[in-house]
Amino acid sequence: MLHIEHIGIAVKSLETAVPLFEKLLNTPCYKTETVSGEQVHTAFFKTGINKIELLESTSEDGVIQKFIEKKGEGIHHIAFAVENIQEEMKRLQDAGFRLLNEIPKQGADHKLVCFLHPKDSSGVLIELCQDRND
Ligand code: ZN
């Protein structure tokens, strides 16, 4: 693992949360993107080498919607940058961590991503992300 790439925060409404985080971080949101496979609208902020990713559900049965219903708004996941996602997935699987997707999938912000089962990591949903080369 290289460093924390971003922290994902589940929000009910980007319309409300984006100006709030712009004020909090004193930096403009530099990108919004919809990841239809994940049923989320995302908004990104740069904080040094790290980022904050706000996540709003695009549907009533999406994972973010379910998360908010269960736990309310808040930190949803921590993402670590990795150089080679396939190698890191294999290393973690061999070490007994369960992967939520067996094949890296397309994430927001030009990344290949893989999520780990939060029960294996003290209740924290971990995302691995590697820059896409295309
Ligand atoms: Zn993320």
Backbone and ligand atoms as CSV (ligand in chain L), in Angstrom:
chain,resi,resn,atom,element,x,y,z
A,1,MET,N,N,0.849,-1.193,0.000
A,1,MET,CA,C,0.000,0.000,0.000
A,1,MET,C,C,0.884,1.242,0.000
A,2,LEU,N,N,0.507,2.231,-0.770
A,2,LEU,CA,C,1.344,3.428,-0.890
A,2,LEU,C,C,0.966,4.487,0.151
A,3,HIS,N,N,-0.242,4.983,0.065
A,3,HIS,CA,C,-0.708,5.998,1.013
A,3,HIS,C,C,-2.230,6.036,0.947
A,4,ILE,N,N,-2.828,6.756,1.880
A,4,ILE,CA,C,-4.283,6.932,1.796
A,4,ILE,C,C,-4.563,7.800,0.573
A,5,GLU,N,N,-5.365,7.265,-0.341
A,5,GLU,CA,C,-5.673,7.991,-1.572
A,5,GLU,C,C,-6.842,8.935,-1.323
A,6,HIS,N,N,-7.885,8.384,-0.712
A,6,HIS,CA,C,-9.007,9.232,-0.330
A,6,HIS,C,C,-9.821,8.600,0.796
A,7,ILE,N,N,-10.649,9.429,1.393
A,7,ILE,CA,C,-11.622,8.956,2.369
A,7,ILE,C,C,-12.993,9.202,1.762
A,8,GLY,N,N,-13.819,8.155,1.745
A,8,GLY,CA,C,-15.157,8.260,1.170
A,8,GLY,C,C,-16.171,8.556,2.261
A,9,ILE,N,N,-16.985,9.572,2.025
A,9,ILE,CA,C,-17.989,9.980,3.010
A,9,ILE,C,C,-19.374,9.893,2.373
A,10,ALA,N,N,-20.264,9.142,3.012
A,10,ALA,CA,C,-21.627,8.995,2.508
A,10,ALA,C,C,-22.452,10.215,2.915
A,11,VAL,N,N,-23.102,10.825,1.941
A,11,VAL,CA,C,-23.945,11.991,2.238
A,11,VAL,C,C,-25.331,11.795,1.609
A,12,LYS,N,N,-26.308,12.459,2.198
A,12,LYS,CA,C,-27.670,12.361,1.657
A,12,LYS,C,C,-27.799,13.172,0.381
A,13,SER,N,N,-27.114,14.325,0.350
A,13,SER,CA,C,-27.282,15.222,-0.787
A,13,SER,C,C,-25.978,15.939,-1.114
A,14,LEU,N,N,-25.509,15.757,-2.332
A,14,LEU,CA,C,-24.304,16.482,-2.764
A,14,LEU,C,C,-24.590,17.979,-2.833
A,15,GLU,N,N,-25.825,18.306,-3.175
A,15,GLU,CA,C,-26.189,19.716,-3.297
A,15,GLU,C,C,-25.928,20.457,-1.982
A,16,THR,N,N,-26.171,19.767,-0.868
A,16,THR,CA,C,-25.920,20.357,0.441
A,16,THR,C,C,-24.466,20.164,0.866
A,17,ALA,N,N,-23.945,18.959,0.626
A,17,ALA,CA,C,-22.629,18.609,1.172
A,17,ALA,C,C,-21.472,19.277,0.413
A,18,VAL,N,N,-21.605,19.477,-0.891
A,18,VAL,CA,C,-20.483,20.062,-1.651
A,18,VAL,C,C,-20.138,21.468,-1.144
A,19,PRO,N,N,-21.115,22.388,-1.060
A,19,PRO,CA,C,-20.749,23.719,-0.535
A,19,PRO,C,C,-20.241,23.670,0.904
A,20,LEU,N,N,-20.761,22.739,1.687
A,20,LEU,CA,C,-20.307,22.589,3.071
A,20,LEU,C,C,-18.826,22.193,3.119
A,21,PHE,N,N,-18.446,21.206,2.301
A,21,PHE,CA,C,-17.051,20.757,2.300
A,21,PHE,C,C,-16.134,21.775,1.621
A,22,GLU,N,N,-16.671,22.530,0.666
A,22,GLU,CA,C,-15.857,23.595,0.062
A,22,GLU,C,C,-15.500,24.627,1.123
A,23,LYS,N,N,-16.467,24.913,1.971
A,23,LYS,CA,C,-16.236,25.869,3.058
A,23,LYS,C,C,-15.271,25.275,4.085
A,24,LEU,N,N,-15.516,24.033,4.453
A,24,LEU,CA,C,-14.690,23.357,5.458
A,24,LEU,C,C,-13.236,23.247,5.020
A,25,LEU,N,N,-13.038,22.790,3.785
A,25,LEU,CA,C,-11.674,22.501,3.314
A,25,LEU,C,C,-11.020,23.718,2.669
A,26,ASN,N,N,-11.829,24.742,2.408
A,26,ASN,CA,C,-11.352,25.953,1.742
A,26,ASN,C,C,-10.740,25.641,0.384
A,27,THR,N,N,-11.373,24.730,-0.337
A,27,THR,CA,C,-10.925,24.375,-1.679
A,27,THR,C,C,-12.153,23.958,-2.493
A,28,PRO,N,N,-12.178,24.292,-3.786
A,28,PRO,CA,C,-13.369,23.940,-4.570
A,28,PRO,C,C,-13.425,22.452,-4.909
A,29,CYS,N,N,-14.611,21.941,-5.058
A,29,CYS,CA,C,-14.795,20.594,-5.589
A,29,CYS,C,C,-14.241,20.605,-7.006
A,30,TYR,N,N,-13.308,19.685,-7.337
A,30,TYR,CA,C,-12.680,19.743,-8.664
A,30,TYR,C,C,-13.285,18.775,-9.662
A,31,LYS,N,N,-14.153,17.916,-9.169
A,31,LYS,CA,C,-14.715,16.944,-10.100
A,31,LYS,C,C,-15.964,16.303,-9.517
A,32,THR,N,N,-16.978,16.119,-10.363
A,32,THR,CA,C,-18.100,15.283,-9.969
A,32,THR,C,C,-18.239,14.204,-11.033
A,33,GLU,N,N,-18.642,13.047,-10.612
A,33,GLU,CA,C,-18.703,11.928,-11.543
A,33,GLU,C,C,-19.749,10.938,-11.048
A,34,THR,N,N,-20.485,10.355,-11.980
A,34,THR,CA,C,-21.438,9.306,-11.617
A,34,THR,C,C,-20.828,7.963,-11.975
A,35,VAL,N,N,-20.810,7.055,-11.006
A,35,VAL,CA,C,-20.348,5.691,-11.280
A,35,VAL,C,C,-21.593,4.822,-11.269
A,36,SER,N,N,-22.111,4.538,-12.476
A,36,SER,CA,C,-23.415,3.883,-12.543
A,36,SER,C,C,-23.356,2.464,-11.981
A,37,GLY,N,N,-22.216,1.771,-12.167
A,37,GLY,CA,C,-22.067,0.416,-11.619
A,37,GLY,C,C,-22.215,0.378,-10.106
A,38,GLU,N,N,-21.852,1.476,-9.457
A,38,GLU,CA,C,-21.918,1.531,-7.991
A,38,GLU,C,C,-23.143,2.293,-7.499
A,39,GLN,N,N,-23.915,2.809,-8.438
A,39,GLN,CA,C,-25.099,3.614,-8.105
A,39,GLN,C,C,-24.758,4.798,-7.201
A,40,VAL,N,N,-23.696,5.518,-7.581
A,40,VAL,CA,C,-23.329,6.702,-6.806
A,40,VAL,C,C,-22.982,7.891,-7.691
A,41,HIS,N,N,-23.315,9.064,-7.149
A,41,HIS,CA,C,-22.767,10.319,-7.640
A,41,HIS,C,C,-21.614,10.634,-6.702
A,42,THR,N,N,-20.482,11.042,-7.257
A,42,THR,CA,C,-19.337,11.354,-6.403
A,42,THR,C,C,-18.909,12.803,-6.631
A,43,ALA,N,N,-18.277,13.374,-5.618
A,43,ALA,CA,C,-17.689,14.714,-5.729
A,43,ALA,C,C,-16.346,14.672,-5.012
A,44,PHE,N,N,-15.309,15.218,-5.660
A,44,PHE,CA,C,-13.948,15.106,-5.131
A,44,PHE,C,C,-13.348,16.454,-4.736
A,45,PHE,N,N,-12.558,16.395,-3.672
A,45,PHE,CA,C,-11.810,17.546,-3.172
A,45,PHE,C,C,-10.377,17.116,-2.948
A,46,LYS,N,N,-9.429,17.990,-3.255
A,46,LYS,CA,C,-8.024,17.684,-2.975
A,46,LYS,C,C,-7.652,18.253,-1.616
A,47,THR,N,N,-6.977,17.409,-0.836
A,47,THR,CA,C,-6.434,17.881,0.445
A,47,THR,C,C,-4.991,17.378,0.490
A,48,GLY,N,N,-4.075,18.157,-0.046
A,48,GLY,CA,C,-2.689,17.702,-0.178
A,48,GLY,C,C,-2.622,16.546,-1.157
A,49,ILE,N,N,-1.926,15.451,-0.776
A,49,ILE,CA,C,-1.857,14.303,-1.687
A,49,ILE,C,C,-3.091,13.424,-1.540
A,50,ASN,N,N,-3.925,13.715,-0.549
A,50,ASN,CA,C,-5.120,12.908,-0.316
A,50,ASN,C,C,-6.346,13.609,-0.873
A,51,LYS,N,N,-7.426,12.867,-0.922
A,51,LYS,CA,C,-8.676,13.432,-1.416
A,51,LYS,C,C,-9.813,13.061,-0.487
A,52,ILE,N,N,-10.852,13.848,-0.598
A,52,ILE,CA,C,-12.116,13.502,0.043
A,52,ILE,C,C,-13.099,13.202,-1.080
A,53,GLU,N,N,-13.793,12.090,-0.963
A,53,GLU,CA,C,-14.798,11.698,-1.949
A,53,GLU,C,C,-16.155,11.692,-1.258
A,54,LEU,N,N,-17.048,12.539,-1.715
A,54,LEU,CA,C,-18.413,12.508,-1.182
A,54,LEU,C,C,-19.239,11.585,-2.058
A,55,LEU,N,N,-20.084,10.790,-1.437
A,55,LEU,CA,C,-20.876,9.793,-2.155
A,55,LEU,C,C,-22.356,9.982,-1.878
A,56,GLU,N,N,-23.112,10.171,-2.942
A,56,GLU,CA,C,-24.571,10.274,-2.821
A,56,GLU,C,C,-25.179,9.152,-3.642
A,57,SER,N,N,-26.164,8.481,-3.093
A,57,SER,CA,C,-26.785,7.363,-3.814
A,57,SER,C,C,-27.589,7.865,-5.009
A,58,THR,N,N,-27.557,7.097,-6.100
A,58,THR,CA,C,-28.393,7.449,-7.250
A,58,THR,C,C,-29.691,6.650,-7.236
A,59,SER,N,N,-29.826,5.723,-6.286
A,59,SER,CA,C,-31.052,4.923,-6.289
A,59,SER,C,C,-31.432,4.550,-4.860
A,60,GLU,N,N,-32.664,4.107,-4.717
A,60,GLU,CA,C,-33.171,3.830,-3.375
A,60,GLU,C,C,-32.664,2.522,-2.795
A,61,ASP,N,N,-32.075,1.681,-3.654
A,61,ASP,CA,C,-31.547,0.425,-3.099
A,61,ASP,C,C,-30.032,0.305,-3.333
A,62,GLY,N,N,-29.381,1.438,-3.576
A,62,GLY,CA,C,-27.932,1.427,-3.744
A,62,GLY,C,C,-27.219,1.232,-2.409
A,63,VAL,N,N,-25.930,0.886,-2.484
A,63,VAL,CA,C,-25.169,0.607,-1.249
A,63,VAL,C,C,-25.057,1.838,-0.353
A,64,ILE,N,N,-24.954,3.017,-0.944
A,64,ILE,CA,C,-24.816,4.230,-0.125
A,64,ILE,C,C,-26.139,4.533,0.581
A,65,GLN,N,N,-27.233,4.337,-0.148
A,65,GLN,CA,C,-28.549,4.543,0.467
A,65,GLN,C,C,-28.741,3.594,1.652
A,66,LYS,N,N,-28.345,2.346,1.462
A,66,LYS,CA,C,-28.492,1.350,2.543
A,66,LYS,C,C,-27.594,1.698,3.729
A,67,PHE,N,N,-26.387,2.166,3.419
A,67,PHE,CA,C,-25.444,2.558,4.472
A,67,PHE,C,C,-26.045,3.691,5.310
A,68,ILE,N,N,-26.602,4.703,4.629
A,68,ILE,CA,C,-27.157,5.861,5.338
A,68,ILE,C,C,-28.378,5.460,6.173
A,69,GLU,N,N,-29.198,4.561,5.620
A,69,GLU,CA,C,-30.361,4.100,6.387
A,69,GLU,C,C,-29.930,3.402,7.674
A,70,LYS,N,N,-28.828,2.671,7.607
A,70,LYS,CA,C,-28.356,1.903,8.749
A,70,LYS,C,C,-27.568,2.757,9.743
A,71,LYS,N,N,-26.675,3.570,9.216
A,71,LYS,CA,C,-25.723,4.266,10.084
A,71,LYS,C,C,-25.797,5.781,10.030
A,72,GLY,N,N,-26.552,6.319,9.101
A,72,GLY,CA,C,-26.574,7.766,8.910
A,72,GLY,C,C,-25.406,8.220,8.057
A,73,GLU,N,N,-25.312,9.515,7.818
A,73,GLU,CA,C,-24.204,10.037,7.026
A,73,GLU,C,C,-22.895,9.818,7.786
A,74,GLY,N,N,-21.811,9.719,7.073
A,74,GLY,CA,C,-20.518,9.585,7.755
A,74,GLY,C,C,-19.484,8.887,6.910
A,75,ILE,N,N,-18.350,8.579,7.547
A,75,ILE,CA,C,-17.253,7.933,6.813
A,75,ILE,C,C,-17.699,6.554,6.333
A,76,HIS,N,N,-17.565,6.337,5.050
A,76,HIS,CA,C,-18.013,5.092,4.431
A,76,HIS,C,C,-16.852,4.148,4.151
A,77,HIS,N,N,-15.739,4.680,3.663
A,77,HIS,CA,C,-14.580,3.824,3.397
A,77,HIS,C,C,-13.283,4.623,3.383
A,78,ILE,N,N,-12.178,3.888,3.508
A,78,ILE,CA,C,-10.850,4.472,3.364
A,78,ILE,C,C,-10.192,3.785,2.176
A,79,ALA,N,N,-9.671,4.591,1.268
A,79,ALA,CA,C,-9.064,4.036,0.053
A,79,ALA,C,C,-7.557,4.206,0.097
A,80,PHE,N,N,-6.855,3.117,-0.216
A,80,PHE,CA,C,-5.401,3.145,-0.279
A,80,PHE,C,C,-4.950,3.027,-1.729
A,81,ALA,N,N,-3.986,3.863,-2.082
A,81,ALA,CA,C,-3.385,3.762,-3.407
A,81,ALA,C,C,-2.458,2.554,-3.420
A,82,VAL,N,N,-2.529,1.779,-4.484
A,82,VAL,CA,C,-1.604,0.647,-4.657
A,82,VAL,C,C,-0.994,0.744,-6.051
A,83,GLU,N,N,0.208,0.189,-6.162
A,83,GLU,CA,C,0.898,0.237,-7.451
A,83,GLU,C,C,0.345,-0.818,-8.408
A,84,ASN,N,N,0.128,-2.017,-7.851
A,84,ASN,CA,C,-0.352,-3.131,-8.673
A,84,ASN,C,C,-1.517,-3.797,-7.944
A,85,ILE,N,N,-2.719,-3.487,-8.405
A,85,ILE,CA,C,-3.909,-3.926,-7.657
A,85,ILE,C,C,-4.041,-5.453,-7.644
A,86,GLN,N,N,-3.689,-6.086,-8.756
A,86,GLN,CA,C,-3.794,-7.559,-8.820
A,86,GLN,C,C,-2.901,-8.217,-7.768
A,87,GLU,N,N,-1.670,-7.739,-7.680
A,87,GLU,CA,C,-0.724,-8.294,-6.702
A,87,GLU,C,C,-1.205,-8.066,-5.274
A,88,GLU,N,N,-1.715,-6.856,-5.034
A,88,GLU,CA,C,-2.165,-6.510,-3.677
A,88,GLU,C,C,-3.407,-7.333,-3.305
A,89,MET,N,N,-4.291,-7.550,-4.278
A,89,MET,CA,C,-5.477,-8.374,-4.028
A,89,MET,C,C,-5.062,-9.798,-3.673
A,90,LYS,N,N,-4.087,-10.318,-4.390
A,90,LYS,CA,C,-3.623,-11.685,-4.137
A,90,LYS,C,C,-2.958,-11.761,-2.757
A,91,ARG,N,N,-2.119,-10.782,-2.453
A,91,ARG,CA,C,-1.443,-10.764,-1.159
A,91,ARG,C,C,-2.465,-10.771,-0.014
A,92,LEU,N,N,-3.491,-9.931,-0.141
A,92,LEU,CA,C,-4.478,-9.814,0.924
A,92,LEU,C,C,-5.346,-11.063,1.027
A,93,GLN,N,N,-5.699,-11.613,-0.128
A,93,GLN,CA,C,-6.500,-12.832,-0.135
A,93,GLN,C,C,-5.719,-13.976,0.523
A,94,ASP,N,N,-4.447,-14.078,0.187
A,94,ASP,CA,C,-3.598,-15.110,0.794
A,94,ASP,C,C,-3.466,-14.901,2.298
A,95,ALA,N,N,-3.570,-13.645,2.736
A,95,ALA,CA,C,-3.458,-13.330,4.161
A,95,ALA,C,C,-4.802,-13.490,4.882
A,96,GLY,N,N,-5.844,-13.911,4.150
A,96,GLY,CA,C,-7.118,-14.229,4.781
A,96,GLY,C,C,-8.179,-13.145,4.697
A,97,PHE,N,N,-7.908,-12.076,3.959
A,97,PHE,CA,C,-8.925,-11.040,3.793
A,97,PHE,C,C,-9.856,-11.420,2.648
A,98,ARG,N,N,-11.147,-11.167,2.858
A,98,ARG,CA,C,-12.110,-11.456,1.794
A,98,ARG,C,C,-12.265,-10.254,0.875
A,99,LEU,N,N,-12.245,-10.513,-0.414
A,99,LEU,CA,C,-12.423,-9.444,-1.400
A,99,LEU,C,C,-13.898,-9.372,-1.762
A,100,LEU,N,N,-14.434,-8.171,-1.864
A,100,LEU,CA,C,-15.844,-8.025,-2.253
A,100,LEU,C,C,-16.012,-8.110,-3.761
A,101,ASN,N,N,-14.930,-7.880,-4.510
A,101,ASN,CA,C,-14.951,-8.178,-5.941
A,101,ASN,C,C,-13.656,-8.880,-6.324
A,102,GLU,N,N,-13.818,-9.970,-7.054
A,102,GLU,CA,C,-12.672,-10.829,-7.389
A,102,GLU,C,C,-11.837,-10.247,-8.527
A,103,ILE,N,N,-12.478,-9.381,-9.304
A,103,ILE,CA,C,-11.800,-8.744,-10.434
A,103,ILE,C,C,-11.832,-7.237,-10.181
A,104,PRO,N,N,-10.713,-6.534,-10.403
A,104,PRO,CA,C,-10.742,-5.072,-10.214
A,104,PRO,C,C,-11.835,-4.444,-11.058
A,105,LYS,N,N,-12.549,-3.491,-10.484
A,105,LYS,CA,C,-13.605,-2.860,-11.280
A,105,LYS,C,C,-13.355,-1.369,-11.457
A,106,GLN,N,N,-14.096,-0.781,-12.386
A,106,GLN,CA,C,-13.946,0.632,-12.695
A,106,GLN,C,C,-14.498,1.467,-11.555
A,107,GLY,N,N,-13.638,2.296,-10.975
A,107,GLY,CA,C,-14.109,3.210,-9.944
A,107,GLY,C,C,-14.138,4.627,-10.478
A,108,ALA,N,N,-14.456,5.563,-9.602
A,108,ALA,CA,C,-14.456,6.961,-10.001
A,108,ALA,C,C,-13.018,7.441,-10.165
A,109,ASP,N,N,-12.846,8.574,-10.828
A,109,ASP,CA,C,-11.556,9.258,-10.879
A,109,ASP,C,C,-10.458,8.413,-11.553
A,110,HIS,N,N,-10.828,7.704,-12.611
A,110,HIS,CA,C,-9.852,6.911,-13.404
A,110,HIS,C,C,-9.101,5.874,-12.590
A,111,LYS,N,N,-9.835,5.128,-11.777
A,111,LYS,CA,C,-9.176,4.118,-10.945
A,111,LYS,C,C,-9.743,2.731,-11.225
A,112,LEU,N,N,-8.879,1.755,-10.987
A,112,LEU,CA,C,-9.334,0.382,-10.852
A,112,LEU,C,C,-9.430,0.131,-9.361
A,113,VAL,N,N,-10.524,-0.453,-8.925
A,113,VAL,CA,C,-10.730,-0.568,-7.482
A,113,VAL,C,C,-11.137,-1.970,-7.060
A,114,CYS,N,N,-10.871,-2.247,-5.796
A,114,CYS,CA,C,-11.331,-3.489,-5.173
A,114,CYS,C,C,-11.651,-3.163,-3.719
A,115,PHE,N,N,-12.777,-3.689,-3.238
A,115,PHE,CA,C,-13.167,-3.473,-1.841
A,115,PHE,C,C,-12.936,-4.749,-1.039
A,116,LEU,N,N,-12.571,-4.564,0.231
A,116,LEU,CA,C,-12.363,-5.693,1.138
A,116,LEU,C,C,-13.525,-5.767,2.114
A,117,HIS,N,N,-13.818,-6.969,2.569
A,117,HIS,CA,C,-14.919,-7.144,3.499
A,117,HIS,C,C,-14.624,-6.415,4.820
A,118,PRO,N,N,-15.517,-5.492,5.247
A,118,PRO,CA,C,-15.223,-4.709,6.454
A,118,PRO,C,C,-15.107,-5.557,7.726
A,119,LYS,N,N,-15.731,-6.733,7.732
A,119,LYS,CA,C,-15.650,-7.586,8.930
A,119,LYS,C,C,-14.227,-8.091,9.161
A,120,ASP,N,N,-13.419,-8.080,8.102
A,120,ASP,CA,C,-12.025,-8.551,8.228
A,120,ASP,C,C,-11.080,-7.437,8.632
A,121,SER,N,N,-11.592,-6.200,8.693
A,121,SER,CA,C,-10.692,-5.076,8.979
A,121,SER,C,C,-11.331,-4.121,9.991
A,122,SER,N,N,-11.691,-4.698,11.131
A,122,SER,CA,C,-12.204,-3.920,12.268
A,122,SER,C,C,-13.386,-3.027,11.907
A,123,GLY,N,N,-14.215,-3.508,10.982
A,123,GLY,CA,C,-15.427,-2.769,10.648
A,123,GLY,C,C,-15.236,-1.641,9.652
A,124,VAL,N,N,-14.012,-1.508,9.149
A,124,VAL,CA,C,-13.748,-0.418,8.186
A,124,VAL,C,C,-13.738,-0.988,6.775
A,125,LEU,N,N,-14.560,-0.413,5.922
A,125,LEU,CA,C,-14.540,-0.808,4.519
A,125,LEU,C,C,-13.282,-0.232,3.878
A,126,ILE,N,N,-12.456,-1.121,3.318
A,126,ILE,CA,C,-11.194,-0.698,2.705
A,126,ILE,C,C,-11.312,-0.814,1.193
A,127,GLU,N,N,-10.860,0.209,0.498
A,127,GLU,CA,C,-10.821,0.201,-0.958
A,127,GLU,C,C,-9.357,0.251,-1.394
A,128,LEU,N,N,-9.012,-0.584,-2.340
A,128,LEU,CA,C,-7.697,-0.469,-2.979
A,128,LEU,C,C,-7.915,0.260,-4.279
A,129,CYS,N,N,-7.035,1.161,-4.643
A,129,CYS,CA,C,-7.207,1.770,-5.956
A,129,CYS,C,C,-5.883,2.015,-6.655
A,130,GLN,N,N,-5.925,1.719,-7.930
A,130,GLN,CA,C,-4.754,1.864,-8.787
A,130,GLN,C,C,-5.148,2.774,-9.944
A,131,ASP,N,N,-4.240,3.662,-10.324
A,131,ASP,CA,C,-4.509,4.523,-11.467
A,131,ASP,C,C,-4.664,3.670,-12.724
A,132,ARG,N,N,-5.698,4.003,-13.510
A,132,ARG,CA,C,-5.864,3.304,-14.802
A,132,ARG,C,C,-4.855,3.865,-15.775
A,133,ASN,N,N,-4.370,3.024,-16.641
A,133,ASN,CA,C,-3.348,3.475,-17.582
A,133,ASN,C,C,-3.915,4.108,-18.844
A,134,ASP,N,N,-5.207,3.890,-19.102
A,134,ASP,CA,C,-5.779,4.434,-20.333
A,134,ASP,C,C,-6.159,5.899,-20.196
L,1,ZN,ZN,ZN,-13.652,5.540,-2.895
